[in-house]
Amino acid sequence: MNFIEDGFRNAWELLTHPDDRLWNVLEVTLQVAFWSTLLALLLGLPLGLALGLRRSRARRAGLVLVNAGMGLPPVVVGLIVALLLFREAPFGFLDMIYTVRGVILAQTVLSLPLVAALTAAAVQAVPGALLDQARALGARRRQVWWLALREARVGVFAAGIAALGSSLSEVGAVVLVGGNITGQTQTLASAVLVEVSAGDYGRAVALGLILLGLILVIAAVLTVAQQGQARLALRRAS
């Protein structure tokens, strides 16, 4: 149990006297989380709206794909993205392998199905009568979609929280695409793996505790915002 005590002690020391390695890992972690979540939202929200509102034969197949995508093995996704980004690969000219940009791309691929599937589910829960009324009043498709998105905003917040949590905790894709290079592409989650491999369990526990704390703080802020939107929706409904 000494390594647990060492972990808490190291965590306190890192928080009170952060070193350059910690600052770098935090910077990379937040950078990957922010950009991958933003890109997943920009791409996943329209896709989720289309899957939730459109009535077509391809809709069910699309829902199956995004729902299955929520269970994509991160290691497999990282492997495929890495194979596509290697120097001699089709997208090697992008020069993204073993870079933060490559890690962001891989994490976006992992987060996109989460956003799309949860958004589609939230939109499908919006009363159809409300959307039909908007159409009867002359609302265009874009306006109907915006209304559906606004009414489903609590579920959309959940999609954003899920995408952000995935990006903060991912390891497999980060290691395969980014190379887990110290000082360049290493995140908090992948740094824990390195410290465990090196036998430095104290620092590994410390980094793990910092990661858990970061996830908790961000989740708390987003949950407060989500519940605020829920209360606002209830007041409008009443």
Secondary structure, 3 states (H helix, E strand, C coil): CHHHHHHHHHHHHHHHCCCHHHHHHHHHHHHHHHHHHHHHHHHHHHHHHHHHHCCCHHHHHHHHHHHHHCCCCHHHHHHHHHHHHCCCCCCHHHCCCCCHHHHHHHHHHHHHHHHHHHHHHHHHCCCHHHHHHHHHCCCCHHHHHHHHHHHCHHHHHHHHHHHHHHHHHCCHHHHHHHCCCCCCCCCHHHHHHHHHHCCCHHHHHHHHHHHHHHHHHHHHHHHHHHHHHHHHHHHHHC
